[in-house]
Amino acid sequence: MSADTLHVAALVAYDGTDYAGFQVQNNASTIQGSLELALSKITGSLYRLAGSGRTDSGVHARGQVVTVSVPWKHPIENLQRAWNAHLPSSIVVQKIAAAPENFHPRFSAKSRTYRYFIEWEQREEYNSLPSYSPLSDRYALFVPKSLDVQAMQDAAKLLIGTQDFATFGHPPHGVNTVRTIRKAEFQCVNTDLHPLQNSQRNRCVFTIVANAFLRQMVRNLTGSLLEVGRRHWSLEKFHCAIETRDRRLSAPPAPPNGLFLEYVEYPDYPNLFS
């Protein structure tokens, strides 16, 4: 790397609604492609960046981490300002820092935290009346029926530890489907005063932390946990789905709009963005 080349790490947030996922694709708008295009307008050349996670189409992030090496002689804060000036309003570089040359946003990560937001109305039967809430449905899944949150929490406890999660996703590389989940829990949230909250709804958040995830693993797990919450699945059926390691036994994935990549942990680089 030349003296004028800067290896940077950036903390990025985005609304993924209108993007075909993080990873760059031909003939599709992606988060990575948008970040690289904006950077090329500053540097005059296209530089490939790496990300901590390849979020799916429609998935959001508050804690995506990316790295890229670019020619830059000015203060690093100026790069952040210029980068944001060329990005669409749905993407923002929240923090930027010079990164060690051996730092990689995916391979250096020790854990990742995802959150899935769910809203529902406290009723047993489906109501055909419109329930769309334009200020919140972009960032949360609406379920038009009561959910048993305690049952979902009981099922989520079964995920803790090192297990084979082949039922809930495919590995992004190789064949290893064993992952270690450190945390999986549901929390009810009181957001009555929040502008995105529909006052007629209840809201809960599913938080899951693991060393790594399979493709669509969080959405498949959430979809299956929702089947428990709807009382369509028993706790025993959910446990059986884990144990059999059969993709056919997963419920359909939960929609992407409720999912956020929240945080990526780098204990070997504790002061990366401080």
Salt bridges, closest charged atoms under 4 A:
ASP15 OD1 - HIS60 ND1 3.39
ASP15 OD2 - ARG138 NE 2.84
ASP18 OD2 - ARG138 NH2 3.38
GLU36 OE1 - ARG48 NH1 2.34
ASP56 OD2 - ARG219 NH1 3.30
GLU119 OE1 - ARG201 NH1 2.78
GLU119 OE2 - ARG203 NH2 2.77
GLU121 OE1 - ARG123 NH1 2.79
GLU124 OE1 - ARG231 NH1 3.98
ASP137 OD1 - ARG201 NH1 2.66
ASP164 OD2 - ARG245 NE 3.88
GLU185 OE2 - LYS183 NZ 3.58
GLU227 OE2 - ARG230 NH1 2.88
GLU227 OE1 - HIS232 ND1 3.38
GLU243 OE2 - HIS239 NE2 3.75
ASP246 OD2 - ARG248 NH2 2.90
GLU262 OE2 - ARG62 NE 3.05
GLU262 OE2 - ARG115 NH1 3.44
GLU265 OE1 - ARG182 NH1 3.06
